[in-house]
Amino acid sequence: MRRKPPAREDLPNPSRPKSHVKPLTLGDIATGPDTVLEAECEWCRYRGRLEIGPLIEKLGRDTELRRLKDRLKCSACGWHICEAWPVGRHQNREDSIERATGGHRPLLHTPYPPLSECRAVLRAVHHVPGFAGEQHHAYMQAIMERFPAIDAGMALFIVRHLRTELPDK
């Protein structure tokens, strides 16, 4: 007869203290060597730098970096999904990206078309009778026809994110 392995509950469980990593706060960044945040828009790839001092005055030293990233909005296109990381004041932008990504250069795709143009294309699509998937496909086709550099994955991203702004037909 084969012996079964013990159930997980029957195994000895040495009580180890759970490790907890403190989230990075604006105060931590201000006291470290990197006193500036580099931010990049996920939509148009616009980049800018944010000084820590004014952010601390407005939001407080205990504000977590991940909470700050949720509040960022691109000043070029208005998109609400931005990435941010700490950099040195005199560090050039290319070095800061490599440092933030652990020495690896991220694969940056072609920036998306302007939001206003994407919205206009989606509003111009006629209602397709049938189920919602057909309408979704019509939106994607319209985006890919208007912007030939856009592939299906990018078109899907655009439609999913902007579909909620369109009136139901």
C-alpha positions in Angstrom: 0.0 0.0 0.0 1.3 3.4 -0.9 1.8 6.0 1.8 0.1 9.3 1.2 1.9 12.5 1.9 0.6 14.3 5.1 -2.0 16.9 4.8 -0.8 20.5 5.0 -2.5 20.9 8.4 -0.6 17.9 9.8 2.8 19.3 8.9 4.8 21.0 11.6 4.5 24.8 11.3 7.4 26.6 12.9 6.2 30.0 13.9 8.3 32.4 11.9 7.7 36.1 12.3 6.1 37.4 9.1 8.4 39.8 7.4 6.9 43.2 6.7 8.4 45.7 4.3 7.5 49.3 5.1 6.1 51.0 2.1 8.2 53.9 0.6 6.9 57.3 1.7 7.5 60.8 0.6 9.4 61.4 3.9 11.7 58.4 3.1 12.5 59.8 -0.3 13.2 63.3 1.1 15.7 62.0 3.5 17.4 59.7 1.0 19.8 60.6 -1.9 17.0 60.8 -4.4 15.0 64.0 -3.8 13.0 64.2 -7.1 10.3 61.9 -8.6 10.4 61.1 -12.2 6.9 60.4 -13.6 5.9 59.0 -16.9 2.4 58.8 -18.5 1.3 55.3 -19.5 -0.7 56.7 -22.4 1.4 59.3 -24.2 4.8 58.6 -22.5 5.2 62.2 -21.5 7.8 62.5 -18.7 8.2 65.1 -16.0 9.9 65.6 -12.7 8.2 66.4 -9.4 10.0 68.0 -6.5 9.5 66.3 -3.2 9.2 69.4 -1.0 5.9 70.7 -2.5 4.4 67.2 -2.5 5.2 66.8 1.2 3.7 70.2 2.0 0.5 69.3 0.2 0.2 65.6 1.1 2.3 65.0 4.2 5.5 63.0 4.8 3.7 59.8 5.5 2.1 59.6 2.1 3.1 56.3 0.4 4.6 56.5 -3.0 2.0 54.0 -4.4 -0.8 56.2 -3.1 0.7 59.2 -4.8 1.0 57.3 -8.1 -2.8 56.7 -7.9 -3.4 60.4 -7.7 -1.1 61.5 -10.6 -2.6 62.8 -13.8 -0.7 63.5 -17.0 -0.4 67.2 -17.7 -0.1 66.6 -21.5 -3.0 64.3 -22.2 -5.0 64.0 -19.0 -4.5 60.2 -18.6 -4.8 59.0 -15.0 -2.4 56.1 -15.0 1.2 57.3 -14.5 4.3 55.6 -13.1 6.7 57.4 -10.8 10.0 56.6 -9.2 12.6 58.5 -7.2 15.7 59.9 -8.9 18.6 62.2 -8.0 18.2 65.9 -8.8 21.0 66.0 -11.4 20.6 62.5 -12.8 19.7 62.4 -16.4 16.4 60.7 -17.5 17.9 57.7 -19.2 20.0 56.8 -16.2 16.9 57.1 -14.0 14.9 54.7 -16.1 17.7 52.1 -16.1 18.1 52.5 -12.3 14.4 52.2 -11.6 14.1 49.1 -13.7 17.2 47.3 -12.2 19.5 48.0 -15.1 17.1 46.7 -17.7 15.8 49.0 -20.4 12.0 48.7 -20.5 10.4 47.9 -23.8 8.5 51.1 -24.6 5.7 50.7 -27.1 4.6 53.5 -29.5 2.7 56.1 -27.5 -1.1 55.8 -27.9 -2.8 58.4 -30.1 -4.2 61.5 -28.3 -7.2 60.7 -26.1 -9.4 63.3 -27.8 -8.9 61.6 -31.2 -9.6 58.2 -29.8 -12.8 59.4 -28.2 -13.9 61.0 -31.5 -13.2 57.8 -33.4 -15.2 55.7 -30.9 -18.1 58.2 -30.9 -18.3 58.1 -34.7 -18.8 54.3 -34.8 -22.4 53.4 -35.7 -24.4 51.1 -33.4 -24.0 47.4 -34.4 -27.1 45.4 -33.7 -26.5 42.2 -31.9 -24.6 41.4 -28.7 -22.1 43.6 -27.1 -19.1 41.7 -28.4 -19.9 42.8 -32.0 -20.0 46.4 -30.9 -16.7 46.0 -29.1 -15.2 44.5 -32.2 -16.5 47.4 -34.3 -14.8 49.9 -31.9 -11.5 48.0 -32.2 -11.7 47.9 -36.0 -12.4 51.7 -36.1 -9.4 52.4 -33.9 -7.1 50.2 -36.0 -8.3 51.7 -39.3 -7.8 55.2 -38.1 -4.4 54.6 -36.5 -2.5 52.0 -38.6 0.4 51.8 -36.1 -2.0 50.4 -33.5 -2.1 46.7 -33.1 -5.1 44.6 -31.7 -3.7 44.7 -28.1 -3.4 48.4 -28.1 -6.8 48.8 -29.7 -8.3 46.6 -27.0 -6.7 48.7 -24.3 -8.1 51.9 -25.8 -11.6 50.5 -26.2 -11.7 49.0 -22.7 -10.6 52.2 -21.1 -12.6 54.6 -23.1 -15.8 52.5 -23.5 -17.2 53.7 -20.2 -17.2 57.3 -21.4 -19.3 56.5 -24.5 -23.1 56.9 -24.3 -25.1 53.7 -24.6 -26.7 53.4 -28.0 
